[in-house]
Amino acid sequence: MKIIKILGTGCAKCKQTEAIIKEVIAKESIEANVIKVEDIQQIMAYNILSTPAVVVDEVVKIKGKVPSAQEIIAALA
């Protein structure tokens, strides 16, 4: 099972990213645990300067933008 973390302080783009990720994992039948990380200290530990960011199994895959469904699929591959 993949562990997907969404790094962001709860802004509209972070919520949009979460919705896209949940849609993709449901549509593609991917087993994943989605965790929202809103604590700025935890976000800084990933060396992220702009949010939202997507971390898959502790590897930063996307940062600073709302990803497309195709980008999420590629990040999970």
ChimeraX attribute file (.defattr): number of C-alpha atoms within 10 A of each C-alpha:
attribute: neighborCount
match mode: 1-to-1
recipient: residues
	/A:1	8
	/A:2	13
	/A:3	14
	/A:4	23
	/A:5	20
	/A:6	26
	/A:7	29
	/A:8	26
	/A:9	17
	/A:10	16
	/A:11	11
	/A:12	12
	/A:13	18
	/A:14	23
	/A:15	17
	/A:16	14
	/A:17	23
	/A:18	23
	/A:19	11
	/A:20	17
	/A:21	23
	/A:22	14
	/A:23	13
	/A:24	17
	/A:25	18
	/A:26	12
	/A:27	9
	/A:28	9
	/A:29	9
	/A:30	14
	/A:31	11
	/A:32	17
	/A:33	13
	/A:34	17
	/A:35	13
	/A:36	16
	/A:37	16
	/A:38	15
	/A:39	12
	/A:40	12
	/A:41	9
	/A:42	13
	/A:43	20
	/A:44	12
	/A:45	8
	/A:46	14
	/A:47	9
	/A:48	17
	/A:49	11
	/A:50	13
	/A:51	20
	/A:52	26
	/A:53	25
	/A:54	28
	/A:55	20
	/A:56	20
	/A:57	14
	/A:58	12
	/A:59	12
	/A:60	18
	/A:61	16
	/A:62	18
	/A:63	18
	/A:64	16
	/A:65	14
	/A:66	21
	/A:67	21
	/A:68	13
	/A:69	15
	/A:70	10
	/A:71	14
	/A:72	20
	/A:73	15
	/A:74	10
	/A:75	17
	/A:76	17
	/A:77	7
